[in-house]
């Protein structure tokens, strides 16, 4: 479904919608890290690790959705 939605949008608009994920990932990572640490260095280290984990998870999920869309 997402793939058909992205194919129906012009390419610049489809890419623009993916940019909304960046501030969400940054803010969620910082808030999650700040709830576990008090010093800025551990907060930033945890935030970077968490952001990478979220990006990889989203990429794997997007790949699975793409694969399922091609199989259907």
DSSP file (Angstrom, degrees, kcal/mol; ACC not computed):
  #  RESIDUE AA STRUCTURE BP1 BP2  ACC     N-H-->O    O-->H-N    N-H-->O    O-->H-N    TCO  KAPPA ALPHA  PHI   PSI    X-CA   Y-CA   Z-CA
    1    1 A X     >        0   0    0      0, 0.0     4,-2.0     0, 0.0     5,-0.1   0.000 360.0 360.0 360.0 -44.4    0.0    0.0    0.0
    2    2 A X  H  >  +     0   0    0      1,-0.2     4,-2.7     2,-0.2     5,-0.2   0.892 360.0  53.0 -65.1 -38.2    2.8    2.4    0.9
    3    3 A X  H  > S+     0   0    0      1,-0.2     4,-2.1     2,-0.2    -1,-0.2   0.909 109.0  48.3 -64.9 -40.9    4.6    1.6   -2.3
    4    4 A X  H  > S+     0   0    0      2,-0.2     4,-1.4     1,-0.2    -1,-0.2   0.866 111.5  51.5 -66.8 -34.3    1.5    2.3   -4.4
    5    5 A X  H  X S+     0   0    0     -4,-2.0     4,-1.0     2,-0.2    -2,-0.2   0.925 111.1  46.7 -65.9 -44.0    1.1    5.6   -2.5
    6    6 A X  H  < S+     0   0    0     -4,-2.7    -2,-0.2     1,-0.2    -1,-0.2   0.836 110.8  52.8 -68.4 -31.5    4.7    6.6   -3.2
    7    7 A X  H  < S+     0   0    0     -4,-2.1    -1,-0.2     1,-0.2    -2,-0.2   0.794 106.2  53.8 -73.3 -26.2    4.4    5.6   -6.9
    8    8 A X  H  < S+     0   0    0     -4,-1.4     2,-0.2    -5,-0.2    -1,-0.2   0.713  99.0  76.5 -80.0 -19.4    1.3    7.8   -7.2
    9    9 A X  S  < S-     0   0    0     -4,-1.0     2,-0.0    -3,-0.2     5,-0.0  -0.627  94.7-103.1 -87.4 148.4    3.2   10.8   -5.9
   10   10 A X     >  -     0   0    0     -2,-0.2     4,-2.3     1,-0.1     3,-0.4  -0.391  39.4-108.4 -62.6 151.3    5.7   12.8   -8.0
   11   11 A X  H  > S+     0   0    0      1,-0.2     4,-2.4     2,-0.2     5,-0.3   0.879 116.1  50.8 -54.9 -47.3    9.3   11.9   -7.0
   12   12 A X  H  > S+     0   0    0      1,-0.2     4,-2.1     2,-0.2    -1,-0.2   0.895 113.0  47.2 -60.7 -36.6   10.1   15.2   -5.3
   13   13 A X  H  > S+     0   0    0     -3,-0.4     4,-1.7     2,-0.2    -1,-0.2   0.877 110.8  51.6 -70.6 -36.9    7.0   15.0   -3.2
   14   14 A X  H  X S+     0   0    0     -4,-2.3     4,-1.0     2,-0.2    -2,-0.2   0.903 112.6  45.5 -65.4 -41.2    7.7   11.3   -2.3
   15   15 A X  H  X S+     0   0    0     -4,-2.4     4,-1.0     1,-0.2     3,-0.3   0.881 109.3  56.4 -68.4 -38.2   11.2   12.2   -1.1
   16   16 A X  H  < S+     0   0    0     -4,-2.1     3,-0.4    -5,-0.3     4,-0.4   0.857 102.8  54.9 -63.3 -35.1    9.9   15.2    0.8
   17   17 A X  H >< S+     0   0    0     -4,-1.7     3,-0.8     1,-0.2    -1,-0.2   0.826 103.2  56.0 -69.0 -29.4    7.5   13.0    2.8
   18   18 A X  H >< S+     0   0    0     -4,-1.0     3,-1.4    -3,-0.3     4,-0.4   0.758  94.0  68.8 -72.5 -23.0   10.5   10.8    3.9
   19   19 A X  T >X S+     0   0    0     -4,-1.0     3,-0.8    -3,-0.4     4,-0.7   0.706  83.4  72.9 -68.5 -18.7   12.3   13.9    5.3
   20   20 A X  H <> S+     0   0    0     -3,-0.8     4,-1.0    -4,-0.4    -1,-0.3   0.749  87.5  64.0 -65.9 -21.5    9.6   14.1    8.0
   21   21 A X  H <> S+     0   0    0     -3,-1.4     4,-2.7    -4,-0.2    -1,-0.2   0.814  89.5  68.3 -71.4 -29.6   11.2   11.0    9.6
   22   22 A X  H <> S+     0   0    0     -3,-0.8     4,-2.4    -4,-0.4     5,-0.2   0.942 102.2  40.2 -61.4 -53.4   14.5   12.8   10.3
   23   23 A X  H  X S+     0   0    0     -4,-0.7     4,-2.6     1,-0.2     5,-0.2   0.860 115.8  53.7 -65.8 -30.6   13.3   15.3   13.0
   24   24 A X  H  X S+     0   0    0     -4,-1.0     4,-2.5     2,-0.2     5,-0.3   0.928 110.1  46.1 -66.1 -43.7   11.1   12.5   14.5
   25   25 A X  H  X S+     0   0    0     -4,-2.7     4,-2.3     2,-0.2    -2,-0.2   0.920 114.7  47.8 -64.2 -43.7   14.1   10.2   14.8
   26   26 A X  H  X S+     0   0    0     -4,-2.4     4,-2.3    -5,-0.2    -2,-0.2   0.940 115.1  44.0 -63.7 -47.5   16.3   12.9   16.3
   27   27 A X  H  X S+     0   0    0     -4,-2.6     4,-2.4     1,-0.2     5,-0.2   0.915 115.1  47.4 -67.9 -42.0   13.8   14.0   18.9
   28   28 A X  H  X S+     0   0    0     -4,-2.5     4,-2.5    -5,-0.2     5,-0.2   0.909 112.8  50.3 -65.1 -40.4   12.7   10.6   19.9
   29   29 A X  H  X S+     0   0    0     -4,-2.3     4,-2.4    -5,-0.3    -2,-0.2   0.923 112.4  46.0 -63.3 -44.5   16.4    9.5   20.2
   30   30 A X  H  X S+     0   0    0     -4,-2.3     4,-2.5     2,-0.2    -2,-0.2   0.907 114.1  47.5 -66.8 -41.4   17.3   12.5   22.4
   31   31 A X  H  X S+     0   0    0     -4,-2.4     4,-1.4     2,-0.2    -2,-0.2   0.927 113.2  48.4 -65.9 -43.9   14.3   12.2   24.6
   32   32 A X  H  < S+     0   0    0     -4,-2.5     4,-0.5    -5,-0.2    -2,-0.2   0.918 115.1  45.0 -62.1 -43.1   14.8    8.4   25.1
   33   33 A X  H >X S+     0   0    0     -4,-2.4     4,-1.4    -5,-0.2     3,-1.1   0.877 109.9  55.0 -68.7 -37.2   18.5    9.0   25.9
   34   34 A X  H 3< S+     0   0    0     -4,-2.5    -1,-0.2     1,-0.3    -2,-0.2   0.766 101.3  58.7 -70.1 -24.2   17.8   11.9   28.2
   35   35 A X  T 3< S+     0   0    0     -4,-1.4    -1,-0.3    -3,-0.2    -2,-0.2   0.675 113.3  39.2 -75.9 -14.8   15.5    9.8   30.3
   36   36 A X  T <4 S+     0   0    0     -3,-1.1     2,-0.3    -4,-0.5    -2,-0.2   0.645 118.8  38.4-107.3 -18.9   18.3    7.3   31.0
   37   37 A X     <  -     0   0    0     -4,-1.4    -1,-0.1     1,-0.1     3,-0.0  -0.875  49.7-161.5-131.9 161.6   21.3    9.7   31.5
   38   38 A X  S    S+     0   0    0     -2,-0.3     2,-0.2    -3,-0.1    -1,-0.1   0.688  71.2  75.8-112.6 -31.1   22.1   13.0   33.1
   39   39 A X  S  > S-     0   0    0      1,-0.1     4,-1.6     4,-0.0     5,-0.1  -0.554  79.5-126.8 -86.2 151.3   25.3   14.0   31.5
   40   40 A X  H  > S+     0   0    0     -2,-0.2     4,-2.6     1,-0.2     5,-0.2   0.867 102.9  56.6 -67.8 -37.8   25.4   15.3   27.9
   41   41 A X  H  > S+     0   0    0      1,-0.2     4,-2.4     2,-0.2     5,-0.2   0.948 110.0  42.8 -63.4 -49.8   28.1   12.9   26.5
   42   42 A X  H  > S+     0   0    0      1,-0.2     4,-2.5     2,-0.2     5,-0.2   0.856 113.3  55.3 -63.8 -31.3   26.2    9.7   27.5
   43   43 A X  H  X S+     0   0    0     -4,-1.6     4,-2.5     2,-0.2    -2,-0.2   0.948 110.9  43.3 -63.5 -47.6   23.0   11.3   26.2
   44   44 A X  H  X S+     0   0    0     -4,-2.6     4,-2.3     2,-0.2    -2,-0.2   0.892 114.0  50.5 -67.0 -39.1   24.5   12.0   22.8
   45   45 A X  H  X S+     0   0    0     -4,-2.4     4,-2.1    -5,-0.2    -1,-0.2   0.933 114.2  44.2 -63.0 -45.2   26.1    8.6   22.6
   46   46 A X  H  X S+     0   0    0     -4,-2.5     4,-2.7     1,-0.2     5,-0.2   0.892 111.9  53.7 -65.8 -39.5   22.9    6.8   23.5
   47   47 A X  H  X S+     0   0    0     -4,-2.5     4,-2.6    -5,-0.2    -2,-0.2   0.897 108.8  48.7 -63.4 -40.8   20.9    9.0   21.1
   48   48 A X  H  X S+     0   0    0     -4,-2.3     4,-2.4     2,-0.2    -1,-0.2   0.935 113.2  46.9 -65.4 -45.4   23.2    8.2   18.2
   49   49 A X  H  X S+     0   0    0     -4,-2.1     4,-2.1     1,-0.2    -2,-0.2   0.924 114.8  46.9 -61.4 -43.7   23.0    4.4   18.9
   50   50 A X  H  X S+     0   0    0     -4,-2.7     4,-2.4     2,-0.2    -2,-0.2   0.898 111.0  51.8 -66.1 -40.7   19.2    4.6   19.3
   51   51 A X  H  X S+     0   0    0     -4,-2.6     4,-2.5     2,-0.2    -1,-0.2   0.910 110.1  48.9 -63.6 -42.0   18.9    6.7   16.1
   52   52 A X  H  X S+     0   0    0     -4,-2.4     4,-2.5     2,-0.2     5,-0.2   0.901 110.5  51.5 -63.3 -39.8   20.9    4.2   14.1
   53   53 A X  H  X S+     0   0    0     -4,-2.1     4,-2.5     2,-0.2    -2,-0.2   0.916 111.2  47.2 -62.7 -42.8   18.8    1.3   15.5
   54   54 A X  H  X S+     0   0    0     -4,-2.4     4,-2.7     2,-0.2    -2,-0.2   0.913 111.9  50.1 -65.4 -42.9   15.6    3.1   14.5
   55   55 A X  H  X S+     0   0    0     -4,-2.5     4,-2.3     2,-0.2    -2,-0.2   0.920 112.7  46.3 -63.0 -44.2   16.9    3.8   11.0
   56   56 A X  H  X S+     0   0    0     -4,-2.5     4,-2.6     2,-0.2     5,-0.2   0.922 112.9  50.2 -64.1 -43.3   18.0    0.2   10.4
   57   57 A X  H  X S+     0   0    0     -4,-2.5     4,-2.5    -5,-0.2    -2,-0.2   0.924 112.0  47.4 -60.5 -44.6   14.7   -1.0   11.8
   58   58 A X  H  X S+     0   0    0     -4,-2.7     4,-2.6     1,-0.2    -1,-0.2   0.885 111.8  50.6 -65.2 -38.1   12.8    1.3    9.4
   59   59 A X  H  X S+     0   0    0     -4,-2.3     4,-2.3     2,-0.2    -2,-0.2   0.911 112.1  46.6 -66.6 -42.2   14.9    0.3    6.5
   60   60 A X  H  X S+     0   0    0     -4,-2.6     4,-2.4     2,-0.2    -2,-0.2   0.927 114.1  48.0 -64.7 -44.1   14.3   -3.4    7.1
   61   61 A X  H  X S+     0   0    0     -4,-2.5     4,-2.4    -5,-0.2    -2,-0.2   0.907 112.0  49.4 -63.4 -41.7   10.6   -2.9    7.6
   62   62 A X  H  X S+     0   0    0     -4,-2.6     4,-2.3     2,-0.2    -1,-0.2   0.887 110.4  51.3 -64.3 -38.8   10.4   -0.8    4.4
   63   63 A X  H  X S+     0   0    0     -4,-2.3     4,-2.5     2,-0.2    -2,-0.2   0.903 109.9  49.2 -64.1 -41.0   12.3   -3.6    2.6
   64   64 A X  H  X S+     0   0    0     -4,-2.4     4,-2.7     2,-0.2    -2,-0.2   0.912 111.4  49.1 -64.5 -41.9    9.9   -6.2    3.8
   65   65 A X  H  X S+     0   0    0     -4,-2.4     4,-2.2     2,-0.2    -2,-0.2   0.900 111.7  49.4 -63.5 -39.8    6.9   -4.1    2.8
   66   66 A X  H  X S+     0   0    0     -4,-2.3     4,-1.8     2,-0.2    -2,-0.2   0.910 111.7  48.7 -64.6 -42.3    8.5   -3.6   -0.7
   67   67 A X  H  X S+     0   0    0     -4,-2.5     4,-1.8     1,-0.2    -2,-0.2   0.926 112.5  47.5 -64.2 -44.6    9.1   -7.3   -1.0
   68   68 A X  H  X S+     0   0    0     -4,-2.7     4,-1.6     1,-0.2    -1,-0.2   0.861 109.4  54.8 -64.8 -35.1    5.6   -8.2    0.0
   69   69 A X  H  < S+     0   0    0     -4,-2.2    -1,-0.2     1,-0.2    -2,-0.2   0.863 109.3  47.3 -66.0 -35.2    4.2   -5.5   -2.4
   70   70 A X  H  < S+     0   0    0     -4,-1.8    -2,-0.2     1,-0.2    -1,-0.2   0.827 111.7  50.3 -74.8 -30.9    6.1   -7.2   -5.3
   71   71 A X  H  <        0   0    0     -4,-1.8    -2,-0.2     1,-0.2    -1,-0.2   0.790 360.0 360.0 -76.0 -27.3    4.9  -10.6   -4.3
   72   72 A X     <        0   0    0     -4,-1.6    -1,-0.2    -5,-0.2    -2,-0.2   0.472 360.0 360.0 -80.2 360.0    1.3   -9.6   -4.1
